[in-house]
Amino acid sequence: MSPHSPPRLAKSLALFGAIAFALEFFWSYVISDAALFALHEDLLQMYIFFYTGLNLTSFVAIVVQGALWGYVLGWILAKCLNRYK
């Protein structure tokens, strides 16, 4: 087993990514300033595929994409750390 296990690091970052993006989604309910809310919505629409607003479909899209990106980045990071140690 390598010092940085790719599956373990990938799963950890996938969980972190899913939780972080879910918290970001719920942050939309806390924002009270209209301009800040509009900016937040625009940013979510730019980097989340299938984001349509504050609904269940967008929430699922955010959690799935956060987990997928975390998994991919975790795997790449572990491979790089093992190669260049």
Backbone bond lengths (Angstrom), bond angles and torsions (degrees), N, CA, C in turn:
res aa  C-N    CA-C-N  psi(-1)  N-CA   C-N-CA  omega(-1)  CA-C   N-CA-C  phi
1 M - - - 1.453 - - 1.524 109.14 -
2 S 1.302 115.60 136.35 1.459 120.41 -177.83 1.526 110.35 -77.48
3 P 1.330 117.09 161.14 1.465 120.05 179.15 1.532 112.73 -58.59
4 H 1.319 116.55 -35.26 1.464 121.32 177.56 1.522 107.32 -117.88
5 S 1.305 116.20 102.14 1.460 120.68 -177.31 1.529 109.73 -73.05
6 P 1.338 118.72 116.30 1.463 120.83 -179.54 1.530 114.05 -57.16
7 P 1.349 119.59 -45.04 1.466 117.01 179.57 1.529 112.98 -64.33
8 R 1.324 115.84 -37.40 1.469 119.26 -178.55 1.534 111.18 -68.92
9 L 1.321 116.65 -46.43 1.461 119.95 179.24 1.531 110.72 -66.40
10 A 1.325 116.91 -37.83 1.463 120.51 179.01 1.525 110.90 -63.95
11 K 1.316 117.61 -43.56 1.470 120.73 178.97 1.522 111.16 -65.97
12 S 1.319 116.58 -38.64 1.468 120.14 179.17 1.525 111.31 -63.98
13 L 1.329 116.32 -46.40 1.462 119.11 179.38 1.524 112.00 -70.70
14 A 1.322 117.84 -28.70 1.460 120.52 175.56 1.527 110.41 -65.57
15 L 1.323 116.54 -43.76 1.462 120.20 177.52 1.523 110.98 -64.80
16 F 1.329 116.14 -44.42 1.464 120.06 177.93 1.523 111.23 -61.06
17 G 1.342 117.65 -43.64 1.455 121.43 -179.94 1.514 112.22 -63.14
18 A 1.331 117.03 -42.60 1.459 120.29 179.40 1.527 111.42 -63.96
19 I 1.317 116.70 -43.33 1.466 120.25 179.37 1.523 111.16 -67.59
20 A 1.323 117.19 -42.38 1.471 120.72 -179.05 1.532 111.11 -63.11
21 F 1.333 117.18 -43.99 1.460 119.40 179.93 1.526 111.44 -70.27
22 A 1.339 117.87 -33.01 1.468 120.00 175.92 1.527 110.31 -64.93
23 L 1.327 116.66 -41.73 1.468 119.78 176.92 1.522 111.48 -64.43
24 E 1.310 116.16 -37.18 1.464 119.17 177.32 1.528 111.09 -64.99
25 F 1.319 116.96 -37.03 1.466 121.04 177.42 1.528 109.87 -62.72
26 F 1.333 117.14 -46.66 1.464 120.25 -178.92 1.522 112.25 -71.85
27 W 1.321 117.89 -18.97 1.455 121.30 175.15 1.528 110.47 -61.62
28 S 1.322 117.07 -27.02 1.462 121.34 179.22 1.522 111.70 -60.92
29 Y 1.324 117.34 -30.48 1.470 120.50 179.62 1.523 111.85 -76.36
30 V 1.321 117.96 -19.19 1.462 122.06 -177.16 1.534 111.65 -88.63
31 I 1.322 116.77 -27.21 1.464 121.01 -176.15 1.526 109.62 -66.16
32 S 1.326 115.53 125.80 1.466 119.06 -178.30 1.528 112.84 -104.11
33 D 1.322 118.13 -23.33 1.458 121.42 -179.71 1.530 109.70 -78.92
34 A 1.318 117.20 129.67 1.469 121.60 -175.65 1.537 111.61 -65.09
35 A 1.322 117.43 -40.32 1.465 120.34 -179.08 1.531 110.79 -67.33
36 L 1.309 116.31 -41.28 1.463 120.59 178.52 1.532 110.80 -66.70
37 F 1.326 116.91 -38.64 1.458 120.63 177.14 1.530 110.93 -63.85
38 A 1.332 116.97 -41.78 1.467 120.90 178.78 1.527 110.58 -64.19
39 L 1.321 117.21 -41.10 1.463 120.76 177.20 1.526 110.77 -62.84
40 H 1.317 116.56 -44.31 1.458 121.18 179.58 1.534 110.74 -61.84
41 E 1.312 117.52 -42.70 1.466 121.62 177.60 1.530 110.77 -62.89
42 D 1.321 116.79 -43.26 1.466 120.54 179.22 1.528 111.44 -62.85
43 L 1.316 116.83 -41.54 1.468 120.27 179.02 1.526 111.32 -65.93
44 L 1.324 117.39 -40.93 1.456 120.00 177.72 1.525 111.21 -63.98
45 Q 1.315 116.96 -37.95 1.461 120.07 179.13 1.530 111.10 -68.25
46 M 1.326 117.11 -28.30 1.463 119.74 -179.29 1.519 112.64 -73.85
47 Y 1.330 118.92 -39.43 1.464 118.12 -172.65 1.532 114.84 -116.21
48 I 1.310 118.99 7.01 1.455 121.34 174.57 1.527 108.03 -118.46
49 F 1.324 116.34 116.63 1.459 119.94 176.68 1.521 109.21 -66.99
50 F 1.312 117.62 142.05 1.462 125.36 177.31 1.527 112.99 66.98
51 Y 1.333 118.66 21.77 1.456 120.86 175.71 1.523 108.50 -81.55
52 T 1.337 116.02 121.66 1.462 120.71 -177.83 1.516 113.02 -121.11
53 G 1.289 118.77 -0.23 1.463 121.95 -178.81 1.518 109.49 138.44
54 L 1.321 115.24 -164.51 1.455 120.03 -178.41 1.525 109.82 -87.18
55 N 1.323 116.53 80.24 1.457 120.78 178.31 1.527 109.63 -142.16
56 L 1.323 116.07 177.86 1.456 120.97 -175.39 1.526 112.20 -66.95
57 T 1.315 116.98 -37.80 1.468 120.06 179.16 1.522 111.04 -60.91
58 S 1.314 116.71 -44.23 1.467 120.46 178.99 1.521 111.50 -66.56
59 F 1.333 116.69 -37.61 1.459 119.70 178.70 1.530 110.78 -63.02
60 V 1.325 116.72 -44.87 1.467 120.54 178.26 1.525 110.17 -63.33
61 A 1.332 116.80 -42.06 1.469 120.32 178.63 1.522 111.18 -60.95
62 I 1.321 117.08 -41.17 1.466 121.31 -179.59 1.528 110.56 -65.68
63 V 1.322 117.38 -46.22 1.469 120.20 -177.69 1.533 110.82 -66.11
64 V 1.322 116.75 -43.75 1.474 119.81 -179.46 1.522 110.71 -64.90
65 Q 1.324 117.43 -44.86 1.459 119.48 -179.41 1.519 111.96 -68.57
66 G 1.321 117.58 -36.55 1.460 119.81 175.99 1.516 111.61 -62.17
67 A 1.334 116.25 -41.16 1.465 120.18 178.51 1.527 111.17 -68.14
68 L 1.329 117.15 -42.91 1.468 119.83 -179.73 1.524 112.20 -64.31
69 W 1.330 116.80 -46.80 1.465 119.50 179.17 1.523 110.91 -64.37
70 G 1.324 117.44 -39.60 1.460 120.05 177.24 1.510 112.30 -63.21
71 Y 1.340 116.60 -39.95 1.460 120.71 179.02 1.529 111.13 -64.76
72 V 1.316 115.90 -46.93 1.473 120.06 -179.12 1.529 110.77 -63.93
73 L 1.315 116.57 -47.55 1.467 119.52 -178.94 1.525 112.08 -66.71
74 G 1.328 117.30 -35.78 1.457 120.63 177.05 1.520 112.10 -64.65
75 W 1.325 116.40 -41.00 1.467 120.87 178.74 1.532 110.15 -64.40
76 I 1.331 116.17 -46.13 1.473 120.42 -179.75 1.527 110.54 -63.97
77 L 1.317 116.80 -43.16 1.464 120.69 179.94 1.524 111.06 -61.62
78 A 1.323 117.66 -44.63 1.453 120.40 179.97 1.522 111.53 -64.01
79 K 1.329 116.84 -41.35 1.472 120.05 177.99 1.533 110.99 -62.69
80 C 1.325 116.71 -42.44 1.467 120.71 179.27 1.539 111.28 -66.42
81 L 1.314 117.26 -42.28 1.461 119.98 179.34 1.523 111.60 -64.92
82 N 1.323 116.92 -34.93 1.467 119.88 178.64 1.517 111.78 -73.53
83 R 1.307 116.38 -34.34 1.466 119.59 -177.92 1.522 112.03 -75.71
84 Y 1.311 116.92 -40.04 1.473 121.47 -175.15 1.508 112.11 -107.87
85 K 1.306 117.55 46.69 1.468 119.02 -179.94 1.502 112.93 -87.65
